[in-house]
């Protein structure tokens, strides 16, 4: 059996459902008071004691005493809280996240390239993920700090609230429609029961990737860049490790996808001069070499240095392009498609209904993906840290 072909089809279907759900968020429910004269359309956030917390489309949170809600709305709130778990999770776009930064460890000065690589591996394995930021030369850390500040000032919190809401709905949708998705005609030729663990881990990975409780405008402006990177990887790394474990248990070769555990990394360093070296990573017999250079006393990958200024220019231009009008338009587009697709998808109850929707989904996704030009933030993504991407995370093929 061609496991890679199965995985490709499997992931393609998950991404297709996820993309459509993110693009067309679920309509918010209607809430009414005991008199029936007043109502509000808003997303359920949580139950805080005897207070029901709701979020309007513009991101504003409204706190309503449970006793003021009509009987149907009280039932609606209790069901939503039960589905969320306990009394409901706090709003994730908040002043504080559910994770706390690790204690910063001063980056040692005067290390050789060999010592630097070993230190990065050891500290990352201990959970000190901010070491990837601390390992950068002074200029590069300053540039990243500046970019984060600019992004925090330019980005509209309402857009992040919309992204948070949509991503939460996507995860719930993928979980609630799991059996129907696994039973899709696209996967009919495969034994999908073998990959249910991969599906669950993949959904959790998606949830970890969109971490608006960590990456949001307020945090971009107020949080130390190293701490922010550490917080994000602290959430993302366990999810990626579970995905890797699930893939291994399903018989999928994770090494072929470039994934490995930190403890399994082997490397050699050949120092060409006092400021140049070649680092060779041995990943289960598959070797990959890269040039490293010393800048301001710090050893970093030469590819990072060569592309740095260009990447920073693109990032600044991309942030400048995030105007109020463009962000408002993005929010409006999400609202516009609320009732045109997701409501129907959530209403699907049979395999036949879901299969009938898959083809239209693919037809919609193709042209829009081409218009997006590959997607992503304007100006490209954030450059990798000095040691490259976290070795625990999947690498794109």
VENLINSUL-V331125 format. One line per field, one symbol per residue. psi: psi as a letter, one per 40 degrees, with the letter a starting at -180 (. if undefined). Layout:
psi=???
This chain:
psi=hgdddddddddddddddddddddgihiiihhiiddediiihihhdihgbehhhihideehhhhhhdeeiiddddddddddddddhbeiiihdgidiieiiiihhhhhiifiidddddddddddddeegeeddddeiidddddddddddddddddhhddddddddddddddddddddedddddeiddedeigedeeddddddddddddddggeedgidddddeihdddddddddddddddddddddddddeehhdddeeiiideehiiihhhdaeeiihhhhhgfehihiihiihhfehhihdddddedddddddddddddegidddddddddddddedeeddddddeheiddddddeddddddddcdddddefeaiiheiihiiadeaiheeiihi.
